[in-house]
Amino acid sequence: MSEQVLSYLAKSLVDRPDDVSVTAVEEGEGDIVLELRVHPEDMGKVIGKRGRTAKALRTMVKAAATREGTNATVEIVE
């Protein structure tokens, strides 16, 4: 569910929603790292001023993962 939340939010922010991809990598017991990839021109929109948008994305994904009983972190990959 946290993957879908991140994908939906990221696609809503960018100009090229077809280039958004989310990859889940499991690390340890119930820990998931979600790697977010977007078009290079959309990186600024996903990160935001002073990283505020990225922080908000991480907060929303963490809340969704907590509801599932897991821990999730978001990495924005170039």
Phi and psi in radians as a Rosetta constraint file:
Dihedral C 1 N 2 CA 2 C 2 CIRCULARHARMONIC -1.140 0.35
Dihedral N 2 CA 2 C 2 N 3 CIRCULARHARMONIC -0.536 0.35
Dihedral C 2 N 3 CA 3 C 3 CIRCULARHARMONIC -1.121 0.35
Dihedral N 3 CA 3 C 3 N 4 CIRCULARHARMONIC -0.749 0.35
Dihedral C 3 N 4 CA 4 C 4 CIRCULARHARMONIC -1.152 0.35
Dihedral N 4 CA 4 C 4 N 5 CIRCULARHARMONIC -0.653 0.35
Dihedral C 4 N 5 CA 5 C 5 CIRCULARHARMONIC -1.102 0.35
Dihedral N 5 CA 5 C 5 N 6 CIRCULARHARMONIC -0.829 0.35
Dihedral C 5 N 6 CA 6 C 6 CIRCULARHARMONIC -1.113 0.35
Dihedral N 6 CA 6 C 6 N 7 CIRCULARHARMONIC -0.748 0.35
Dihedral C 6 N 7 CA 7 C 7 CIRCULARHARMONIC -1.099 0.35
Dihedral N 7 CA 7 C 7 N 8 CIRCULARHARMONIC -0.786 0.35
Dihedral C 7 N 8 CA 8 C 8 CIRCULARHARMONIC -1.085 0.35
Dihedral N 8 CA 8 C 8 N 9 CIRCULARHARMONIC -0.821 0.35
Dihedral C 8 N 9 CA 9 C 9 CIRCULARHARMONIC -1.121 0.35
Dihedral N 9 CA 9 C 9 N 10 CIRCULARHARMONIC -0.761 0.35
Dihedral C 9 N 10 CA 10 C 10 CIRCULARHARMONIC -1.146 0.35
Dihedral N 10 CA 10 C 10 N 11 CIRCULARHARMONIC -0.735 0.35
Dihedral C 10 N 11 CA 11 C 11 CIRCULARHARMONIC -1.134 0.35
Dihedral N 11 CA 11 C 11 N 12 CIRCULARHARMONIC -0.508 0.35
Dihedral C 11 N 12 CA 12 C 12 CIRCULARHARMONIC -1.275 0.35
Dihedral N 12 CA 12 C 12 N 13 CIRCULARHARMONIC -0.431 0.35
Dihedral C 12 N 13 CA 13 C 13 CIRCULARHARMONIC -1.540 0.35
Dihedral N 13 CA 13 C 13 N 14 CIRCULARHARMONIC -0.572 0.35
Dihedral C 13 N 14 CA 14 C 14 CIRCULARHARMONIC -1.632 0.35
Dihedral N 14 CA 14 C 14 N 15 CIRCULARHARMONIC 2.886 0.35
Dihedral C 14 N 15 CA 15 C 15 CIRCULARHARMONIC -1.465 0.35
Dihedral N 15 CA 15 C 15 N 16 CIRCULARHARMONIC -0.429 0.35
Dihedral C 15 N 16 CA 16 C 16 CIRCULARHARMONIC -2.069 0.35
Dihedral N 16 CA 16 C 16 N 17 CIRCULARHARMONIC 1.384 0.35
Dihedral C 16 N 17 CA 17 C 17 CIRCULARHARMONIC -1.156 0.35
Dihedral N 17 CA 17 C 17 N 18 CIRCULARHARMONIC -0.360 0.35
Dihedral C 17 N 18 CA 18 C 18 CIRCULARHARMONIC -1.242 0.35
Dihedral N 18 CA 18 C 18 N 19 CIRCULARHARMONIC -0.357 0.35
Dihedral C 18 N 19 CA 19 C 19 CIRCULARHARMONIC -1.578 0.35
Dihedral N 19 CA 19 C 19 N 20 CIRCULARHARMONIC 0.049 0.35
Dihedral C 19 N 20 CA 20 C 20 CIRCULARHARMONIC -1.448 0.35
Dihedral N 20 CA 20 C 20 N 21 CIRCULARHARMONIC 2.266 0.35
Dihedral C 20 N 21 CA 21 C 21 CIRCULARHARMONIC -2.407 0.35
Dihedral N 21 CA 21 C 21 N 22 CIRCULARHARMONIC 2.474 0.35
Dihedral C 21 N 22 CA 22 C 22 CIRCULARHARMONIC -2.154 0.35
Dihedral N 22 CA 22 C 22 N 23 CIRCULARHARMONIC 2.187 0.35
Dihedral C 22 N 23 CA 23 C 23 CIRCULARHARMONIC -2.064 0.35
Dihedral N 23 CA 23 C 23 N 24 CIRCULARHARMONIC 2.243 0.35
Dihedral C 23 N 24 CA 24 C 24 CIRCULARHARMONIC -1.686 0.35
Dihedral N 24 CA 24 C 24 N 25 CIRCULARHARMONIC 2.254 0.35
Dihedral C 24 N 25 CA 25 C 25 CIRCULARHARMONIC -2.132 0.35
Dihedral N 25 CA 25 C 25 N 26 CIRCULARHARMONIC 2.107 0.35
Dihedral C 25 N 26 CA 26 C 26 CIRCULARHARMONIC -1.457 0.35
Dihedral N 26 CA 26 C 26 N 27 CIRCULARHARMONIC 2.344 0.35
Dihedral C 26 N 27 CA 27 C 27 CIRCULARHARMONIC -2.323 0.35
Dihedral N 27 CA 27 C 27 N 28 CIRCULARHARMONIC 1.764 0.35
Dihedral C 27 N 28 CA 28 C 28 CIRCULARHARMONIC 1.423 0.35
Dihedral N 28 CA 28 C 28 N 29 CIRCULARHARMONIC -2.753 0.35
Dihedral C 28 N 29 CA 29 C 29 CIRCULARHARMONIC -1.447 0.35
Dihedral N 29 CA 29 C 29 N 30 CIRCULARHARMONIC 1.724 0.35
Dihedral C 29 N 30 CA 30 C 30 CIRCULARHARMONIC 1.304 0.35
Dihedral N 30 CA 30 C 30 N 31 CIRCULARHARMONIC 0.150 0.35
Dihedral C 30 N 31 CA 31 C 31 CIRCULARHARMONIC -1.705 0.35
Dihedral N 31 CA 31 C 31 N 32 CIRCULARHARMONIC 2.294 0.35
Dihedral C 31 N 32 CA 32 C 32 CIRCULARHARMONIC -2.214 0.35
Dihedral N 32 CA 32 C 32 N 33 CIRCULARHARMONIC 2.364 0.35
Dihedral C 32 N 33 CA 33 C 33 CIRCULARHARMONIC -1.904 0.35
Dihedral N 33 CA 33 C 33 N 34 CIRCULARHARMONIC 2.118 0.35
Dihedral C 33 N 34 CA 34 C 34 CIRCULARHARMONIC -1.744 0.35
Dihedral N 34 CA 34 C 34 N 35 CIRCULARHARMONIC 2.056 0.35
Dihedral C 34 N 35 CA 35 C 35 CIRCULARHARMONIC -1.656 0.35
Dihedral N 35 CA 35 C 35 N 36 CIRCULARHARMONIC 2.074 0.35
Dihedral C 35 N 36 CA 36 C 36 CIRCULARHARMONIC -1.786 0.35
Dihedral N 36 CA 36 C 36 N 37 CIRCULARHARMONIC 2.183 0.35
Dihedral C 36 N 37 CA 37 C 37 CIRCULARHARMONIC -2.107 0.35
Dihedral N 37 CA 37 C 37 N 38 CIRCULARHARMONIC 2.301 0.35
Dihedral C 37 N 38 CA 38 C 38 CIRCULARHARMONIC -2.315 0.35
Dihedral N 38 CA 38 C 38 N 39 CIRCULARHARMONIC 2.958 0.35
Dihedral C 38 N 39 CA 39 C 39 CIRCULARHARMONIC -1.076 0.35
Dihedral N 39 CA 39 C 39 N 40 CIRCULARHARMONIC 2.492 0.35
Dihedral C 39 N 40 CA 40 C 40 CIRCULARHARMONIC -0.954 0.35
Dihedral N 40 CA 40 C 40 N 41 CIRCULARHARMONIC -0.582 0.35
Dihedral C 40 N 41 CA 41 C 41 CIRCULARHARMONIC -1.270 0.35
Dihedral N 41 CA 41 C 41 N 42 CIRCULARHARMONIC -0.294 0.35
Dihedral C 41 N 42 CA 42 C 42 CIRCULARHARMONIC -1.697 0.35
Dihedral N 42 CA 42 C 42 N 43 CIRCULARHARMONIC 0.013 0.35
Dihedral C 42 N 43 CA 43 C 43 CIRCULARHARMONIC -1.034 0.35
Dihedral N 43 CA 43 C 43 N 44 CIRCULARHARMONIC -0.713 0.35
Dihedral C 43 N 44 CA 44 C 44 CIRCULARHARMONIC -1.097 0.35
Dihedral N 44 CA 44 C 44 N 45 CIRCULARHARMONIC -0.607 0.35
Dihedral C 44 N 45 CA 45 C 45 CIRCULARHARMONIC -1.237 0.35
Dihedral N 45 CA 45 C 45 N 46 CIRCULARHARMONIC -0.591 0.35
Dihedral C 45 N 46 CA 46 C 46 CIRCULARHARMONIC -1.346 0.35
Dihedral N 46 CA 46 C 46 N 47 CIRCULARHARMONIC -0.620 0.35
Dihedral C 46 N 47 CA 47 C 47 CIRCULARHARMONIC -1.412 0.35
Dihedral N 47 CA 47 C 47 N 48 CIRCULARHARMONIC -0.776 0.35
Dihedral C 47 N 48 CA 48 C 48 CIRCULARHARMONIC 1.386 0.35
Dihedral N 48 CA 48 C 48 N 49 CIRCULARHARMONIC 3.061 0.35
Dihedral C 48 N 49 CA 49 C 49 CIRCULARHARMONIC -1.201 0.35
Dihedral N 49 CA 49 C 49 N 50 CIRCULARHARMONIC 2.206 0.35
Dihedral C 49 N 50 CA 50 C 50 CIRCULARHARMONIC 0.961 0.35
Dihedral N 50 CA 50 C 50 N 51 CIRCULARHARMONIC 0.408 0.35
Dihedral C 50 N 51 CA 51 C 51 CIRCULARHARMONIC 1.347 0.35
Dihedral N 51 CA 51 C 51 N 52 CIRCULARHARMONIC 0.287 0.35
Dihedral C 51 N 52 CA 52 C 52 CIRCULARHARMONIC -1.191 0.35
Dihedral N 52 CA 52 C 52 N 53 CIRCULARHARMONIC -0.687 0.35
Dihedral C 52 N 53 CA 53 C 53 CIRCULARHARMONIC -1.171 0.35
Dihedral N 53 CA 53 C 53 N 54 CIRCULARHARMONIC -0.739 0.35
Dihedral C 53 N 54 CA 54 C 54 CIRCULARHARMONIC -1.076 0.35
Dihedral N 54 CA 54 C 54 N 55 CIRCULARHARMONIC -0.705 0.35
Dihedral C 54 N 55 CA 55 C 55 CIRCULARHARMONIC -1.122 0.35
Dihedral N 55 CA 55 C 55 N 56 CIRCULARHARMONIC -0.718 0.35
Dihedral C 55 N 56 CA 56 C 56 CIRCULARHARMONIC -1.140 0.35
Dihedral N 56 CA 56 C 56 N 57 CIRCULARHARMONIC -0.709 0.35
Dihedral C 56 N 57 CA 57 C 57 CIRCULARHARMONIC -1.056 0.35
Dihedral N 57 CA 57 C 57 N 58 CIRCULARHARMONIC -0.777 0.35
Dihedral C 57 N 58 CA 58 C 58 CIRCULARHARMONIC -1.107 0.35
Dihedral N 58 CA 58 C 58 N 59 CIRCULARHARMONIC -0.672 0.35
Dihedral C 58 N 59 CA 59 C 59 CIRCULARHARMONIC -1.136 0.35
Dihedral N 59 CA 59 C 59 N 60 CIRCULARHARMONIC -0.777 0.35
Dihedral C 59 N 60 CA 60 C 60 CIRCULARHARMONIC -1.131 0.35
Dihedral N 60 CA 60 C 60 N 61 CIRCULARHARMONIC -0.732 0.35
Dihedral C 60 N 61 CA 61 C 61 CIRCULARHARMONIC -1.184 0.35
Dihedral N 61 CA 61 C 61 N 62 CIRCULARHARMONIC -0.680 0.35
Dihedral C 61 N 62 CA 62 C 62 CIRCULARHARMONIC -1.105 0.35
Dihedral N 62 CA 62 C 62 N 63 CIRCULARHARMONIC -0.693 0.35
Dihedral C 62 N 63 CA 63 C 63 CIRCULARHARMONIC -1.141 0.35
Dihedral N 63 CA 63 C 63 N 64 CIRCULARHARMONIC -0.728 0.35
Dihedral C 63 N 64 CA 64 C 64 CIRCULARHARMONIC -1.133 0.35
Dihedral N 64 CA 64 C 64 N 65 CIRCULARHARMONIC -0.694 0.35
Dihedral C 64 N 65 CA 65 C 65 CIRCULARHARMONIC -1.191 0.35
Dihedral N 65 CA 65 C 65 N 66 CIRCULARHARMONIC -0.632 0.35
Dihedral C 65 N 66 CA 66 C 66 CIRCULARHARMONIC -1.101 0.35
Dihedral N 66 CA 66 C 66 N 67 CIRCULARHARMONIC -0.657 0.35
Dihedral C 66 N 67 CA 67 C 67 CIRCULARHARMONIC -1.107 0.35
Dihedral N 67 CA 67 C 67 N 68 CIRCULARHARMONIC -0.497 0.35
Dihedral C 67 N 68 CA 68 C 68 CIRCULARHARMONIC -1.470 0.35
Dihedral N 68 CA 68 C 68 N 69 CIRCULARHARMONIC -0.220 0.35
Dihedral C 68 N 69 CA 69 C 69 CIRCULARHARMONIC 1.531 0.35
Dihedral N 69 CA 69 C 69 N 70 CIRCULARHARMONIC 0.380 0.35
Dihedral C 69 N 70 CA 70 C 70 CIRCULARHARMONIC -2.192 0.35
Dihedral N 70 CA 70 C 70 N 71 CIRCULARHARMONIC 3.034 0.35
Dihedral C 70 N 71 CA 71 C 71 CIRCULARHARMONIC -1.977 0.35
Dihedral N 71 CA 71 C 71 N 72 CIRCULARHARMONIC 2.290 0.35
Dihedral C 71 N 72 CA 72 C 72 CIRCULARHARMONIC -2.297 0.35
Dihedral N 72 CA 72 C 72 N 73 CIRCULARHARMONIC 2.473 0.35
Dihedral C 72 N 73 CA 73 C 73 CIRCULARHARMONIC -2.211 0.35
Dihedral N 73 CA 73 C 73 N 74 CIRCULARHARMONIC 2.704 0.35
Dihedral C 73 N 74 CA 74 C 74 CIRCULARHARMONIC -1.990 0.35
Dihedral N 74 CA 74 C 74 N 75 CIRCULARHARMONIC 2.280 0.35
Dihedral C 74 N 75 CA 75 C 75 CIRCULARHARMONIC -2.074 0.35
Dihedral N 75 CA 75 C 75 N 76 CIRCULARHARMONIC 2.232 0.35
Dihedral C 75 N 76 CA 76 C 76 CIRCULARHARMONIC -1.639 0.35
Dihedral N 76 CA 76 C 76 N 77 CIRCULARHARMONIC 1.982 0.35
Dihedral C 76 N 77 CA 77 C 77 CIRCULARHARMONIC -1.796 0.35
Dihedral N 77 CA 77 C 77 N 78 CIRCULARHARMONIC 2.408 0.35
